[in-house]
Amino acid sequence: MKAHVITQFGDPSVFKKMEIPKPVLQPGHVLVRVFATSVNPIDCKIRSGLVPAISPDFPAVLHGDVAGVVDAVSADVKEFKVGDEVYGYAGGCRGASGALAEWMLVDAKLIAKKPQTLSMAEAAALPLVGITAWEALFTKAHLNKNNTVLIHGGVGGVGHMAVQLAHWSGAKVYTTVRSHDDFSLAKSLGADEVIHANEENVEAYVKRLTDNKGFDIVFDTVGGPNLDRSLFAAARNGTVVTTAARSTHDLTPMHNKALNLSVVFVILPILTGQNRENHGKILRELTKLANEKKLKPLIDPHPFTLDQPSEAHAFLESGKATGKIILIG
């Protein structure tokens, strides 16, 4: 089959189109004909060699997000049949080949049937960001309608999913953005209050919005120095969840307020083989919400084809994208 692979780490130009063997069906798996995929920051990190411990062997087929049609089903898989439209976050890392190929071998636990209300392109944008946001808000933070939640980066990939899910839960939703142009977008996603992170510091908005009490839950999709702001913004006995914790911090504020600190690392079930069924369960919940038109991914208006991974990666790294970047067949 045709695939776009990398044979070394490097900039977006390292992708090469070549013929590789079509995957052989394995127990517990389905073979998916790839219709679309999306670019996530982790794909760029793997391609560039920033995370060699989780990178697949060369020649490597990258990208975990996939939407497509089931072409073959292992005899022990009962929940899918040939012809089903499916989606998921299922590979592109160590031990699991990715979606930049004609077919992708997928563990059936990692996927679900595609929402009927979404196109293949939209479905390919949803898995990683949707699973991450769900795990952060509901699995880790146990968000409910009685909570206040601050979501950092509310119009970003994970952030825009988190705002929609938090709004659906009935919680009071606050979010940070970095442009006045993003205010109306964040509001349309379900944010009750929007904070301009470049113009108002954390001390000011915690005082203005919470009377210095802080937020019950803080979801930090930014990480780095922003995690210190998240610890400051959390209420006593509150919860901070982050997707980026590879940094050093003074945890005194966490101790003084008896905070819970959690990390979401959505690729872990793929790497370890453990708890993969959680991906499928969450995706089924996301499918319900999408079909009820309560959840929809933001798609950048500049689509790429599956033959343009170099261009798609370069566009993501340019910082010019608005919404998820999609590659379609």
Order of alpha helices (4+ residues) and beta strands (2+ residues): beta-beta-beta-alpha-beta-beta-beta-beta-alpha-alpha-beta-alpha-beta-alpha-beta-alpha-beta-alpha-beta-alpha-beta-alpha-alpha-beta-alpha-beta
